[in-house]
């Protein structure tokens, strides 16, 4: 039996009334972008700190940072999403107040942002660690010879160079984070994939729904890729980032 495409389904009114299916998809896209942006900010900040601590002198701080990385890397993302939404609020009263007392959608949004942000931070931490350790030892020694403290050496010498080196792998992490945001549908957040599935269940036009959702994800991911490529060209250091050359 031949399948008849029905692209006009996006202009039909949803069962809720007063809203069309394309508007629901647009609303879902808004949640996807919001989750991805805030989670990326958390991932970048936490990953920078944890990755730096992994290369710090001594044993205690690197061990704590390594435990952070192993914890978030070795638990499946879906399991972490359930833990943040269903389990951890029962163990952490402040988190329970944030997720339970708020509007249900806001609670789902907060759990998704925290889960994706901290999950991705472990991956970024490894990129930061690799970037710092790839630098010639002479840079650290030169900073010490100039009288810089360890903190000053990281701030003014090591981190600025390491961050330039790891822009390409950070691009991959940003694109992965956007795609991983779809896991938030499992806790009820009405993001893009949730709305596409909802449209399919209401109208049985699964092909149209997920084709459009796929194209939207491709556009978002490629936009992030181009933005990171522009950053890579702007911060490229000759001899370190060959991909950043024109």
N, C-alpha and C positions, 0 to 999 in steps of 0.2 A: 504494500500500500504506500502510495506516494505521500510525502509530508508536504503540506502547504504552509509556507511561511506566512506569518502574520505580523509584520513590523508595525502595523497600526495599533497593536495592543498597548504600546506605550502611551497612546493618547486616550485610552479608555479610562473611565473613572474606577478607582479602587473601591473595594467593599466598604471602607471606612466612610466614604462619601465626601464630596467637596475637594478631593485631591486626585490627581491622575497618576498613573504608574510612573511616568517619567519624573514626576516631582518626588515620588518616594525614592527612586534611584538617586536623584540629586541630593536628597537629604542623607541617604546612606553614604554617598560620596563625601559629604561634609564631615560626617563622623569618622570616616576612614582617614581623611586628611588631618583632622584634629588629633586623632590617636597617634598617627604616624609622626606628626611634628613634635608633640610633647614627649612622646616616648624617645624620639631621637635626641632631644635636648637632655633628657635624663641619661640616656645611654652614653652620649658623648662626654658629659660631665663626670659621671661615675667611672666610665672606662678610662678616662684620662688619669684620674686619681689612682685607681687600682693598678693600671698598667705602670704608672710611675713607681708606685710602691713595690712592684715586683722586681724592680731593678735597684731599689734603695740599698744602702749599706746595712750590714747587720743581718740578723736572721728572723727576728720576730715579725717585722712589717712585711717582708716578702712572703713569709709563711701565711700570714693573715690574708694577704692579697691572693695568694695561690689557692687558699681555701675558698675564697669568694668565687674565683674563676671556675674551680672544679664543681662547686655546688650548682651554679647556674648552667654550666655547660652539660652536666650529666643527668639533668632531669628534663624529660621531654617538655616541649613548650606547652602542649595541651594540658599536661598534668600540672604545670606551673600555673596556668590560667585558672584551673579549677581550685588549686590551693589558695590563690590570691582572693578568689571570690567566695568560696564556700568554707575554707578551713581556717586560714589566718585571721579573719575577723573575729572568730571565736576565741583565739588565743591572744590577740592584741586588741584591748578595749578601744584605744584611740582609732584604730583602723575600722573597728566595728561601727563606731559612731559615724565615721566618714561614709561608709558604704551602706549602713542600714538606715540611718536617720535621713539620708539625702533622698532625693528623687531616685527611683529605681534606675532610670537611665544614667543619671550622674554617677551612681554607685558602680554600675557596669563599666562606665567610661573610666572612672578612676582605677578600677582593678585592671582593666586592659592596659592602661598607660603604664602603671607600675610594673606589671608583668613583662610587657614587651620591652620597656626601658631597661630593667635590670637584667633580663635575659640577654639583650643585645650588648649591655655594658661588659659582660664577661668576654664576648668575642672582640669587642673594641680594645679591651685591656690587653689582650694578646697581641693585637696589632701594634699598640703603643709600645709594649715591651720589646717586640721584635724591632721596631723602628729605632728605639734607643740603643739596643745592643748592636745594631748594624753600623752605628757611628764609629769612626776610628777612635781608639783609646786616647789618642793625642788631644782630642777636643776636651775631654774631661781633665786631662793633665794640664792643658793650657789654661783652663778656667781656674784650676787650683793654683797655678803659677801666678795668676793675676790677683790672687788673694780672695777669690770668691768662695763663699761657703757652699756646702752641698746644695742647699736650697737655691741659692743664686745661680749655681752652675746649671741646675735643671731648668730654672726659669729663663735664663738669658741665653743659654748655649744649647743644651741637649734637647729640650722639648721643642723649641722653634724649628730645629733641623729635623727632628724625628717626625713631627707632624706633617712637614712637607713631603717626607718620604712615603708616608702611609696614606696619602690622599687616594691613590687608586684602590687599595683594599677597602678603604672607608666607603668608597662609592658602592662597592658590592654589598657592604653591610647596610647602607641606606636603602638600597633596592630590596634586599631581603626583608628589612623591617616593614616596608610598605606591603609586601606580599604576606608577611606573617600577621599583619593586622586583621586578616580575614578570620583568624582563629577566634577573635572576639565574639563571633556569632554564637559560639558554644555557650556563652554565659548570657546570651540574650541581647547583646548590643546590636542595634539595627544599623549596622554599617553596610557597605556596598554589597558584599556577598549575601548577607542576611536578606536584604531587599530583593536581590535577584532570585534567590530561592523562594521567597515569599510570592513574587510575581509568578514564578513557574507553578507553584502549588495552587494559586488561585485560578490561573488561566490555562495551565498545561502547555504554555509556550516556553518550555525550558530552553529550547535552542536559542530563541531570540534573547531571552533574559540573560543567559550566561555568555552569549556572544558579545552583547553590549558591555557586560561587566568585564569580560576579558580585555576588550579593546580599551576600556577606561583604565584598567590596571596597567596595560602596556604604555599608554600615554603618560600616566603618572610616573612610572618607573623610568621611562626614557627622559622625561623632563628632569627628574632627579639626577640621572646620568649626565645630562648635558650641563646642568648647574655645577656638578662636581668637576666635570671636565674643564669648565671655565675657571673654577677655583684652582685646579691643578696647574693650568697654564699661568695663572697670575702668581702663584707662589713657587713655581718650579726653580730648582737650583741646578745649574749646569753640572753634569757629572753624577747627579743623584737621581733625578727623575727624568728619564729620557722620554717618557710618554707625554710630558708637559711641553715639549718643544713644538713649535709650529712646523 
